[in-house]
Amino acid sequence: MRYHFHTIGIVVALALTLHAAGHAQEPAPKPVAEKPSATQPARGAIVPVKLQVVISRYQGDKRLSSMPYSVSVFVGGPRASLRLGAQVPIATTQVTDGVKTPSFSYRDVGISIDASAILVEPGVYRADITIEDSSISSANQVQGAPSISGVPVFRHFRTADSVLLRDGQPALFSTASDPVSGEVMRAEVTLNVVK
């Protein structure tokens, strides 16, 4: 009887070993791949988006100007930059030993936009944007500015912030009133996933 239990124990141990070995050789089930979409890109996928920035100037309810700019970026990629403008000559006069010598210095005017985007959750992107806008006007074009004939007035607007956007969604990015002229500057941004 003792040998019988011993034999049964060996047979059971052998059966368990063979069963475990058989399962070890079975291939593991493959994970189901997620299908990418415009709102949920595949992990590690390169997703290009276009950020449309519109800068508008208002005097009261009247829109004075509206300029659109587009910047293309890769989600999770480096910042993209846009620079557009000119160097404006500014006449200066140097006096040496009572002699006036006209000369010029130059100042940059125009628009600078730096932007990047990341995916914060499925279908929601965070756009980080810096906008710098400088322009030149004559003193009589800017209400409240000191009136000196022939002397240019340089205007400057800068904003840096983050905004959460969905594909195709516009958002008011920034708004500010010019303390000199009373004009209101508005910056709006729209994100579009490039398909």
C-alpha positions in Angstrom: 0.0 0.0 0.0 2.9 2.3 0.8 4.3 1.8 -2.7 1.0 2.4 -4.2 0.8 5.9 -2.7 4.3 6.6 -3.6 3.6 5.7 -7.3 0.5 7.8 -7.3 2.6 10.8 -5.9 5.2 10.4 -8.7 2.5 10.2 -11.4 0.7 13.3 -10.1 4.0 15.2 -9.9 4.9 14.2 -13.4 1.5 15.2 -14.7 1.7 18.6 -13.0 5.2 19.2 -14.5 4.1 18.3 -18.0 1.0 20.5 -17.7 3.1 23.4 -16.6 5.6 22.9 -19.4 2.8 22.8 -21.9 1.5 26.1 -20.8 5.0 27.6 -20.8 5.3 26.8 -24.5 2.0 28.5 -25.4 2.6 31.9 -26.9 1.3 34.8 -24.8 -1.7 36.5 -26.3 -0.8 39.6 -28.3 -2.1 42.9 -26.9 -4.8 44.5 -29.0 -3.3 47.6 -30.8 -5.2 50.8 -30.2 -6.4 52.4 -33.4 -5.1 56.0 -33.7 -7.6 58.8 -34.5 -7.3 62.5 -34.9 -8.3 63.0 -31.3 -6.2 60.1 -29.9 -3.0 59.6 -31.8 -1.1 56.4 -31.4 1.6 56.4 -28.7 4.8 57.9 -30.2 3.0 59.1 -33.3 4.1 62.4 -34.8 1.0 64.7 -34.9 1.3 68.0 -36.7 -1.1 70.8 -35.7 -1.7 74.2 -37.1 -2.2 77.1 -34.7 -4.0 80.1 -36.3 -3.4 83.3 -34.3 -5.5 86.4 -35.0 -4.4 89.7 -33.5 -7.1 92.4 -33.6 -7.2 96.0 -32.5 -10.4 97.7 -31.4 -11.4 101.3 -30.6 -14.6 100.8 -28.6 -16.7 98.5 -30.7 -15.0 99.4 -34.0 -12.4 96.9 -35.2 -9.4 98.9 -36.6 -7.4 95.9 -37.8 -7.2 92.2 -37.8 -4.2 90.1 -38.9 -4.1 86.3 -39.1 -0.9 84.3 -38.7 -0.4 80.5 -38.9 2.3 78.5 -37.1 2.7 74.7 -37.6 4.0 72.6 -34.8 4.4 68.9 -33.9 2.6 67.8 -30.7 5.2 67.2 -28.1 7.9 68.6 -30.4 10.1 71.7 -30.1 8.7 75.3 -30.2 8.1 76.8 -33.6 8.8 80.4 -34.3 7.5 83.0 -36.7 9.2 86.4 -37.2 7.8 89.0 -39.6 8.6 92.7 -39.8 11.1 95.3 -40.7 13.9 97.5 -39.3 12.7 101.1 -39.3 15.2 103.9 -39.5 15.0 106.6 -36.8 16.6 109.9 -37.6 18.9 111.2 -34.8 21.2 114.2 -34.7 24.6 114.2 -33.1 26.1 117.5 -32.1 29.9 117.6 -32.1 31.7 121.0 -31.5 28.5 122.8 -32.4 28.2 120.9 -35.7 25.0 118.9 -36.2 25.5 115.6 -37.9 22.4 113.6 -38.9 22.5 109.8 -38.4 20.1 106.9 -38.2 19.5 104.1 -35.8 17.2 101.2 -36.6 14.5 99.6 -34.5 12.7 96.3 -35.2 8.9 96.4 -35.7 6.6 93.6 -36.5 5.3 90.3 -35.1 7.0 87.5 -33.3 5.2 84.3 -32.4 6.6 81.3 -30.5 4.4 78.3 -30.1 4.3 74.6 -28.9 1.6 72.1 -28.2 1.2 68.9 -26.1 -1.5 66.4 -25.8 -2.9 66.5 -22.2 -5.7 64.0 -22.6 -7.5 62.3 -25.5 -8.6 65.1 -27.8 -7.4 68.0 -25.6 -4.2 69.9 -26.5 -2.3 72.6 -24.5 -0.9 75.3 -26.7 1.9 77.4 -25.1 2.1 80.7 -27.1 4.2 83.9 -26.8 3.1 86.8 -29.0 5.1 90.0 -29.3 3.8 92.8 -31.6 5.4 96.1 -32.1 4.4 98.9 -34.5 5.1 102.5 -35.4 2.7 105.3 -35.6 2.8 109.1 -35.8 1.9 110.9 -32.6 -1.4 112.2 -34.1 -2.5 108.6 -34.8 -2.3 107.6 -31.2 -4.7 109.4 -28.9 -3.2 110.5 -25.7 0.4 110.3 -26.9 2.6 113.4 -26.6 2.3 115.3 -29.8 5.8 116.1 -31.2 5.7 116.7 -34.9 7.6 114.2 -37.0 8.6 111.9 -34.1 7.4 108.3 -34.4 5.5 106.6 -31.6 6.5 102.9 -31.0 3.7 100.7 -29.8 4.4 97.3 -28.1 2.1 94.4 -27.1 3.4 91.2 -25.5 1.6 88.2 -24.1 2.6 84.7 -23.0 0.2 82.1 -21.8 -1.2 78.6 -22.2 -4.6 77.6 -23.4 -6.5 74.2 -23.7 -8.0 73.5 -27.1 -9.8 70.8 -29.0 -9.4 70.2 -32.7 -11.0 73.2 -34.5 -11.9 75.1 -31.4 -11.1 78.8 -31.3 -10.4 80.5 -28.0 -9.7 84.1 -26.8 -6.0 83.9 -25.8 -5.5 87.4 -24.4 -7.1 90.8 -24.3 -5.6 94.0 -23.1 -6.3 97.8 -23.2 -3.5 100.2 -24.3 -3.2 102.7 -21.4 -2.1 105.5 -23.8 -4.6 105.1 -26.7 -7.4 103.2 -25.1 -7.3 100.7 -27.9 -8.1 97.1 -27.0 -5.8 94.3 -28.3 -7.2 90.9 -28.7 -5.4 87.7 -29.6 -7.4 84.6 -30.6 -6.0 81.2 -31.3 -7.5 78.1 -33.1 -5.9 74.7 -33.2 -6.4 72.3 -36.2 -5.0 68.8 -36.3 -3.4 68.3 -39.8 -4.9 65.2 -41.3 
